[in-house]
Amino acid sequence: MLTIVINYITLSAQQNNTADKFLSYLNNYQKKELESILTPDFKFKREFTSKITDRNEFLNKYLEDSKTLDAKFQVIKKYDEKNQNNYLVEDQSLYMKLLDVKFPTWKMSIATIGDKVSMVTLAPTEDYDNYIKEVGSKGQKFNSWMNKNHPEVNLAKTGLSQILNYLYAYVDSLKIK
């Protein structure tokens, strides 16, 4: 009986650690909850680019864009280390689904200080090159369709919601589902 209680307590602690809370809040677009667990100097770093997103941009732009795109990080595997939580995640979003791109996987590290998240790092996995080729190829087909059907539109100056509307029209025109 004692073993069952200890296992339950251990499992509960693992399920409720700061990194897991971060992922849950992010995947549910819970800005206030995220604000409460991010350090003032929080950084979101992608190792495949030089772009580093600070706390303000993460909470205001990245989170809003994620919500618009219905983006989520699906945990495939979790590796725990002291003050560093490492995950293998699948990056799912409506944008990639509409383009019919295989969802990429990333190595995600969430660094914590006490009960706060100080940094999140995304690193490419073995399928990164294939993902880049596929998203590039399918993105170019969408861009060509846009140039043919909506030459007046500059996608670089178009909001995500409107881009999604064009993507839906693109998918409908190709009968991709």
Salt bridges, closest charged atoms under 4 A:
ASP20 OD2 - LYS78 NZ 2.70
GLU57 OE2 - LYS51 NZ 2.99
ASP65 OD2 - LYS61 NZ 2.69
ASP70 OD1 - LYS72 NZ 3.94
ASP80 OD2 - LYS78 NZ 3.79
ASP100 OD2 - LYS138 NZ 3.77
ASP127 OD2 - LYS102 NZ 3.95
GLU134 OE2 - LYS138 NZ 3.06
GLU152 OE2 - HIS150 ND1 3.83
ASP172 OD1 - LYS177 NZ 3.14
